[in-house]
Amino acid sequence: MKDSTPTVPFISRKTAVAAALGVGLFALGKTIYDEMTRYDLKGKVVLITGGSRGLGLAMARLLAAKGAKLVICARNTEQLENARMELLEQGAEVLAIEADVSNQGEVNRMVQRAINRFGQLDVLINNAGIMMVGAEDVMNVEEYKKVMDTNLWSALYTIKAAIPQFLSQKGGRIVNICSIGGKIAVPHMLPYSVSKFAMVGLSEGLGAELKKDNIQVTTVIPNLMRTGSPRNVWIKGDHQAEYEWFKLADSLPFLSQDADEAAKAVIQALEYGNNEVILTQTAKVMVALKGLMPGSMSSVLQLVNRFLPKSGNDHQIRRGWESETKLSNGWLASLTNEAAYKFNEV
């Protein structure tokens, strides 16, 4: 009588060694190729929207160290000048432009000024954005429009303005700073998530279509980041309670990421021409779980929402710095407070 037990294929030691060697050689070859084709940023003209503070400023500092010529824009004149002076002291060539990127006319003029100044434009980093925090039932259509104008339409405006120059130069690079909120809808940040979902779609679609023209598009998915930005977010509903949870989450190392490390990862993705980069392990796990178990992730977020503040009766919009409490300004938020000074958010 024959044994019906299924046999397990035997892998010889030589086969295993050969397979491991093959994987190692492939990894080595890829590393060598990546280094040989690495995009040299020295002398390149890089336009960073929202470049006067936060992640934008962190990236500008790194680009300056690599010898790039910088164009930064922002709406706040004082913060823009502070950033310009710092970058000049670092030895960078820098053009600072006060502009509202939600206005297409201003965007077109900004891009043209950059080209007129430097004679070229090599890289566009779409970093400008705003956050609106509060329960869905206090958000009107106007709030969605406000966030979409700054987070989505501004990126499309700059891309449309830059593409003709890239085509004439036979190449260029676009980096779109999206968000984990563009992969997973975050409770009490719905206008922001809607805008970032749209931006992810725009970025991925452009990446597919523009590659044939030697225009590389990189989609960046950050997590919460310690730039000190909570003081500048927009709050609606129970202002103090909403600001407390958001700022404290932004300050916790296991929920948020270091802005300098994030900037390094973004610039590296730019240099290596990555199609997409997810900046933290936490974000990678969340995106993977959403893909594998979308229903379960929705259930988790529904549970999280139960612990977030009620909407409250005040429907006025306030800034984060107007909503500070003893708790939000205490030691638990110390990392965010320190980051606000480091990244020109004050």
C-alpha positions, -999 to 999 in steps of 0.1 A, spaced: 0 0 0 14 33 -11 19 61 14 -6 89 6 11 115 27 20 145 4 57 150 1 73 184 8 97 195 -19 133 193 -6 154 224 -12 191 215 -12 216 236 6 232 245 -27 199 257 -41 192 278 -10 227 294 -11 223 301 -48 189 318 -42 203 339 -14 233 348 -35 210 358 -64 189 380 -41 220 396 -27 235 403 -61 202 417 -73 201 441 -43 237 451 -48 231 457 -85 201 478 -78 220 499 -52 248 505 -77 224 514 -104 205 538 -81 237 555 -71 248 558 -107 215 573 -118 210 595 -87 196 629 -96 223 655 -88 206 685 -72 236 708 -74 228 738 -95 192 727 -100 164 752 -95 138 739 -70 105 756 -63 89 748 -30 54 760 -22 49 767 15 87 768 18 89 794 46 81 771 75 75 735 86 85 706 63 90 731 34 117 749 53 133 716 65 135 705 28 148 739 17 177 736 43 187 702 29 184 714 -7 206 744 1 232 721 15 232 701 -17 238 733 -38 203 737 -52 190 771 -62 158 778 -43 125 795 -50 102 796 -19 68 810 -16 43 818 12 16 842 22 31 853 55 56 881 47 75 879 80 80 841 79 90 843 43 117 869 50 130 849 80 133 818 59 150 838 30 176 853 54 184 819 70 189 802 36 210 831 23 232 828 54 235 791 46 250 801 12 220 794 -10 208 813 -40 172 820 -30 142 838 -45 114 844 -20 80 852 -35 49 863 -15 21 845 -32 -13 829 -26 -11 795 -44 -48 791 -43 -49 819 -69 -40 806 -104 -29 840 -117 -5 845 -88 9 810 -93 15 816 -130 34 848 -122 54 831 -95 66 803 -118 74 829 -145 94 849 -120 114 819 -111 122 811 -147 131 847 -154 155 848 -124 173 815 -130 166 807 -166 153 773 -158 131 753 -134 141 717 -126 120 706 -96 86 715 -83 77 705 -47 41 710 -39 41 714 -1 17 742 6 -14 731 25 -37 739 54 -55 717 79 -91 721 92 -99 702 125 -134 696 138 -164 674 136 -181 668 103 -214 684 115 -198 718 119 -181 718 85 -199 737 58 -193 735 21 -172 766 24 -147 748 46 -143 720 21 -137 746 -7 -112 765 14 -91 734 20 -95 721 -15 -83 754 -29 -51 753 -10 -43 716 -9 -55 704 -43 -61 732 -68 -29 750 -58 -9 719 -67 -27 716 -100 -20 753 -108 17 749 -101 20 717 -121 2 732 -151 25 763 -149 56 742 -146 50 715 -172 56 737 -203 91 746 -189 98 709 -182 88 699 -217 110 726 -232 139 713 -211 130 677 -219 126 667 -183 117 677 -148 107 664 -114 75 669 -94 72 660 -57 37 661 -42 35 661 -4 3 643 2 -7 627 36 -17 595 53 -50 613 54 -50 608 16 -50 570 20 -71 567 52 -100 592 60 -91 606 95 -121 615 117 -125 652 125 -103 661 96 -127 653 68 -121 684 45 -84 677 48 -87 640 40 -110 647 10 -84 671 -4 -55 647 1 -73 618 -14 -78 639 -45 -42 650 -44 -30 613 -42 -51 605 -72 -38 635 -91 -2 627 -83 -5 590 -92 -23 598 -125 3 624 -135 30 600 -127 16 575 -151 11 600 -179 42 622 -176 69 596 -174 70 594 -212 81 630 -213 109 624 -188 90 641 -160 92 621 -128 64 624 -103 69 613 -67 39 609 -43 49 614 -7 27 600 22 38 615 55 23 608 89 17 635 116 49 655 117 65 675 145 69 709 127 50 729 152 22 734 127 -7 728 151 -6 765 162 -14 774 126 -42 749 118 -79 760 116 -102 748 143 -140 746 143 -165 733 169 -152 728 204 -120 747 197 -101 739 229 -110 702 230 -103 698 193 -69 715 196 -59 695 226 -63 661 210 -47 672 178 -17 690 193 -10 662 218 -12 635 190 13 657 171 37 657 200 37 619 207 68 603 191 49 570 184 22 589 165 42 616 148 76 618 130 106 640 132 104 667 105 142 666 97 140 629 92 109 633 70 127 659 49 157 636 44 134 608 32 116 632 8 148 645 -8 162 610 -11 130 599 -29 134 629 -52 170 620 -59 163 583 -66 131 590 -86 107 570 -65 71 568 -76 58 568 -40 73 570 -6 55 563 27 76 580 54 69 560 85 64 524 95 32 533 112 18 547 80 30 517 60 12 493 84 -20 514 83 -20 516 45 -14 478 43 -42 470 68 -66 493 49 -58 474 17 -61 439 33 -90 446 57 -108 478 46 -139 471 67 -119 464 98 -100 497 94 -133 516 91 -145 499 123 -113 510 141 -118 546 129 -155 546 140 -143 535 174 -117 563 175 -143 588 166 -163 580 197 -135 594 219 -131 626 199 -148 659 211 -185 666 204 -191 693 179 -200 721 204 -222 752 198 -195 776 185 -193 774 148 -167 801 145 -133 793 129 -102 799 150 -65 793 146 -47 768 168 -28 795 187 -62 810 197 -73 777 212 -45 769 236 -53 754 270 -32 746 300 -30 710 288 -22 718 252 6 741 262 19 718 289 48 693 290 30 667 269 31 692 240 67 702 246 81 686 214 55 705 193 63 737 210 100 733 205 95 724 168 74 756 163 105 777 169 129 754 150 107 754 119 96 791 118 59 784 127 58 811 154 
